[in-house]
C-alpha cells in the first residue's frame, strides 16, 4: 500500500531508494526489492548492492553476516574497512542470573570509556534491564528507547536501534529478538556497533553467532 501511494504521486515512477531488506521485521515487509517494486516499474528496476562497511569492524560484522545466512536472510556479504581490536564477548548466564550478569557486563564495558553504549533487548525486558542498570553502582543516567539515545547508556529494542550506531552494544538473550520479530532484528542489533559487541544469554545461541 505504501509503494502504491508513492507511485501515484510520481508520474515518472523514478526513485532512488536505499535500504536493506535483511533488516525487515515488519509482517508486511519484503525480502526482495524486485518483489516490492517490479509490479510498478517492471523491467526498469536496477538494484546495486553496497558491499563496503564503514561502521562495523569485520570481527563483529562477519558474525552478523554468518547469523543472517544461517537464518536465510537475504543479506549481501560486505567488506569492513576495519578489522577491529575486539572479538565479540559472549557470556552464558543461568536464567535467574541473566539480568544481574547483564548489569555486570554493561558496567565492565562502561569502565573502558568506549563511548555511547546500547543494551538491546526484547521489548518485555526493557523495564527490568533499565531498572537493574540504574540500581547498579557507578553507572551514569540510563535512557530508554529511541528517546534515550542521547544518554551514555540506553536500553532499547532492535527496532528502536534501526538506523543508529553506538560505540558498544550489549545484546541480551538474542533468541528472544528472533522470537519477537525474526532474525532481521538480531541482524540489526549485531550490526550497530563501531567497537564492541557483547552478548549475554541463558538460552541456546541462535545459529551463526558463535561460528
N, C-alpha and C positions, 0 to 999 in steps of 0.2 A: 504493500500500500504506500509506503514512504517513497519508494522509487517511482511509482506511478505518479505521485503528486509532483515530484521533481520534474519528470519528463513532460508533464503538462505545462510546466512553467518555462520550459526551454525548447522552443520550436526547432532549434538546430540539433537537439539531442547531443550536444557536445559538452563533456565534463572531464575534468581531471580529478580522479578520486584516489586518495591514499588511505590504505587500511590493511589490516592483517586478519584474514578470515580465521586463522588459527586461534585468535583471541576471542572468538564469538562465544558468548554464553547464553544469549537470548534464545528462547524456544523458536522465535521467528527469524533467527539469523540464518546465514548461509555458509556453506563450506566451499563455495566456488563462485568466483566473480562471473564466470560465464553463465552459471545458473541464474544469478541475480540480474544480469544486465542484458544478456542476449535477446530475451523476449522484446526488448525495447529498441536495441540498436543493431540487432542481427550480426552480420559479419564485420561491422566496423569496430568491434571491441578489440583493443590492444592492451595486453597485460605485460607489464615489466616487473620483474622480481628484483627487489633491493636486497643485496647479499652482503653488505658491509655493515657491521655493527660497531657504532662508536661509543655506545653506553656500557654494555655489559661485557666484562672480560671473558675470554674463552673458557677459563676454568669453571665459570658458572654457566655460561651460555651453552656449552656443549652438553651439560646435564639437562638443561631446559629442552634443548632440541631432542635429546635422547628420550626424555619423558614423553614429549609430544609425538614422536614417531611410534613409541610403544603403544600409544593410545589412538593411533591412526588419525591424528590431527593433520590437516593439510599445510604443514609448516615448510617453509623454504630454508634449507640449511644456509647458515650465514658464517662469514669470517669476521671475527672480532679483531679490532686493531690492537687490542692489548691482551696479553695472556693473563695478567693479574698476578697478585702475590699470594692469594689465598685459595685453597680448595674449599668447597662448601663444608661447613661444620654440621654434622648430622648427629643428633643426640637422641637416644631412646630413653623414655621415662615410663614408669608404671602409670596406668590411668589416673590413680589417685594423686599422683605427684606431678601431673602434666602442667598445671597452672604454676606451681612453685618453681619447677625446673625452667619454665619459660621466663619467669621473672629473673631467675639467676642468669640465664643465658643473655637476656637483654642487658642486665646490669654489667656483665662481663664485656659485652661489645661497647656499651656506653663508656666504660672506663678507658677504652682505647681512643676516645675522642675522634672517631672517624667522620662524624658529621650527623646529618639527619638520618633517623632510623625509623623504619616502618615495621610494625608487627602485623602480619597479615593472617587473618583467621576467618573461619566460617562465621556467619552473622550471629549465630546463637552464642558464640564465645566472646564477642566483643566486650560486653559489660564486665564479665568476670576477669578477663585478662587485663583490661584497663584498671579495674579496681586493685588487682594484685600488684600491678606496676606502681600505682600511686601509693600503695602501702609499703612498698619496698624502699628501704632507706637509700639515700644517696642519688636518687634519680630526679631529673628536672620535671617540669609540668608535662603531663601526658595528654595529648589530644586524642580525639575520637573521630573516626570517619574522615571524609574529604574536608570537612570544616577544620580538622585538626592538623592539617599538613604543615602549618607554619610553626608548630611546636617541634622541639628537637626529637621527641618520640611521639609517634602516632599509631594507634591501634585501628585497623580498618579491614574491610573485606577486600577481596581481589577486585571486585567491581569498582570499589572506591579508588583503588590504586591504578586503574587503567589510565594510560597516558602520562603517568607520573614517573619520576625516578628518585631514588634515595641512595645515600652513600652505603647504607647497610639495610638488609632485610632479614627478618626472622619469620619463618613460616611455621605456624602451629598446626599440627595434625593435618598434613596435606591431603590425606584420603578424604577428609571432610569437605575440602574445597571441591573435589571431584564429585562427591555425593550431591552437593548442593546445585552446581551448575555445569558440571562436566570438566574435562581435562583442560579446556581452554582457560578456565580461571586459574588453575595451577600453573599453566604456562605463563600467564600474565604475572603471577606472583614471583615466579622464579626469574623473570627477566627484567625486574625493576631495579636491581642493584648495580651500582658502579664499582663497589669494592668487596663487600662481604655478603655472603648468603649463609644463614643458619637455618636449620630445620630441627624442630623438636616434635617427637611423635611417640605415641603409645601404640597405635595400630600399625599394621604392616605398611611399609612404604609402597606407594604406587610404583608400578613398573617403570624402569628407566632412570629413576632418581639416583640410585646407588651404583649404576653401571659405570 
